Amino acid sequence: MKTSKDALDSPGSAEFPEASETPRRNINMIAGTIGHFVEWYDWYIYGLLAAVFSSQIFPSDSAFASLVAALLTYAVGFVVRPLSGIIISPLADRYGRRLILTLSISGMALGALIIGLTPSFGTIGYAAPILFLVARILQGISAGTEQQSAIAFMVEHAPANRRGLFGSFSNMASGLATLAATGAAAIVTSAFAPDDLAAWGWRIPFVVGGLFGVVGLILRARSDETPEFEASAAVDQKSAPARLRDLLRDHPKALLQTAALSAPAVAYYTWATFLPTYAKLTTGRDLASTLAGSVIGLCLLVIIVPICGYLSDRLGRRKIFPIIGAIGMIALFYPLLLLLNQPGFGVYVLVSASGWVVLGIWQSVYPTIQAELFPASVRVSGIGFSHQIVIAIFGGTAPLIAAAFVGAGQPMFVAYYMIAIVALCLIVYFTLPETGSKGKRATVAPADPEVVEGEHLADATGHRVRRSGQ
């Protein structure tokens, strides 16, 4: 068997054929992107409709207590996410991205169907909230494994000169999911009378999400495993725990960089889930109008993310993305929140859209950079370990902390909090390598000898590592 060094020194070792060819590449991208969309649609719709179904599933003497019970059940998903990210992600490095993605969308779809079809407390008693808890645990496990597996899947299937674009599809899909979930909630709340909405109308978006999940499951089950994983797996047969030990021992710097790339999620969650409420609490704006303004801003985000991903393949990842995005957040968050003191719907749209522009610049490339920081053997583990812990600490608590600042009479502290975290991340960004490449590189990571060795081993034995479409 050739050693890793021999493989790297062999002529043409950096130019083995591309990951997957059209049209199979297109099928794989659709499977990854639609599946990611479905995952986050099902995740967001619970929070948007919790106030509607809480009295049906978590009855209490007060509507507020019922809502708190529903939101605490929702929070269970955030608690489970980092645990599943750490435990299950190494399985994607051991057994394949496709398998874990198929299982993750199965869990999310099943959770949505359980929520949508569970009878009320009045019909089955305490079994109703218990079933909701089970559903949220399933969805938490699913969400905790989805992001990093989808990033690896899409980037590894991408041609070398389009990894920034293909990697951006994951965050574009999550933006579309936020839009779709908001739209679905708006439709059912306006289409049904209050009694019908509380009795059964709220269930429709969950059932639709579960059915969409079945479609995503079929697509993912028919997709191809990434050739980079297969090449790495031909050489590396380590167990999942051994991979996690290797990750912690060999890649501490990449783990820190990955965490810093994910940490501005504190601003994303604040802008996505709390900005309308912030405007209502601080300036008395109508909540319906602020939600409409946020939708306009989200549309801009969905457009910006793939454009910036495309540009990163030509201009490089690090210089413009994410450094410029972080600088934009630091420079704009305080004046934008200050501007909200001015009246008018147009002012709110300007504030929302401006924030989504700088957030979009950051969001567009961090998935691809994270994938390029790790070799294939620990790629999903590396992204999942850092990303899910950071999301649980900063993302899941962002609206709560923002609400606490507003309640304490210090609304501008919301800006200070976001700026402080992003500023710390910016310092780390200057340590990032330039991982973008205009040439055809054999591996996603700048150096991944196991992948190259796996290709040469396959060549030497006469058994090519299977590629999409072959």
Stockholm file with secondary structure:
# STOCKHOLM 1.0

chainA/1-470         MKTSKDALDSPGSAEFPEASETPRRNINMIAGTIGHFVEWYDWYIYGLLAAVFSSQIFPSDSAFASLVAALLTYAVGFVVRPLSGIIISPLADRYGRRLILTLSISGMALGALIIGLTPSFGTIGYAAPILFLVARILQGISAGTEQQSAIAFMVEHAPANRRGLFGSFSNMASGLATLAATGAAAIVTSAFAPDDLAAWGWRIPFVVGGLFGVVGLILRARSDETPEFEASAAVDQKSAPARLRDLLRDHPKALLQTAALSAPAVAYYTWATFLPTYAKLTTGRDLASTLAGSVIGLCLLVIIVPICGYLSDRLGRRKIFPIIGAIGMIALFYPLLLLLNQPGFGVYVLVSASGWVVLGIWQSVYPTIQAELFPASVRVSGIGFSHQIVIAIFGGTAPLIAAAFVGAGQPMFVAYYMIAIVALCLIVYFTLPETGSKGKRATVAPADPEVVEGEHLADATGHRVRRSGQ
#=GR chainA/1-470 SS CCCHHHHHHSTTGGGCCCSBCTTHHHHHHHHHHHHHHHHHHHHHHHHHHHHHHHHHHSCCSSHHHHHHHHHHHHHHHHHHHHHHHHHHHHHHHHHCHHHHHHHHHHHHHHHHHHHHHCCCHHHHTTHHHHHHHHHHHHHHHHHHHHHHHHHHHHHHHSCGGGHHHHHHHHHHHHHHHHHHHHHHHHHHHHHSCHHHIIIIITHHHHHHHHHHHHHHHHHHHTSCCCHHHHHHHTTCCCCHHHHHHHHHHHCHHHHHHHHHHHTTHHHHHIIIIIHHHHHHHHHCCCHHHHHHHHHHHHHHHHHHHHHHHHHHHHHCSTTTTTHHHHHHHHHHHHHHHHHTTSCSHHHHHHHHHHHHHHHHHHHHHHHHHHHHTSCGGGHHHHHHHHHHHHIIIIITTHHHHHHHHHHTTCTTHHHHHHHHHHHHHHHHHTTCCCCCCSSCCSSSSSCCHHHHHHHHHHHHHTCCCCCBTC
#=GC SS_cons         CCCHHHHHHSTTGGGCCCSBCTTHHHHHHHHHHHHHHHHHHHHHHHHHHHHHHHHHHSCCSSHHHHHHHHHHHHHHHHHHHHHHHHHHHHHHHHHCHHHHHHHHHHHHHHHHHHHHHCCCHHHHTTHHHHHHHHHHHHHHHHHHHHHHHHHHHHHHHSCGGGHHHHHHHHHHHHHHHHHHHHHHHHHHHHHSCHHHIIIIITHHHHHHHHHHHHHHHHHHHTSCCCHHHHHHHTTCCCCHHHHHHHHHHHCHHHHHHHHHHHTTHHHHHIIIIIHHHHHHHHHCCCHHHHHHHHHHHHHHHHHHHHHHHHHHHHHCSTTTTTHHHHHHHHHHHHHHHHHTTSCSHHHHHHHHHHHHHHHHHHHHHHHHHHHHTSCGGGHHHHHHHHHHHHIIIIITTHHHHHHHHHHTTCTTHHHHHHHHHHHHHHHHHTTCCCCCCSSCCSSSSSCCHHHHHHHHHHHHHTCCCCCBTC
//
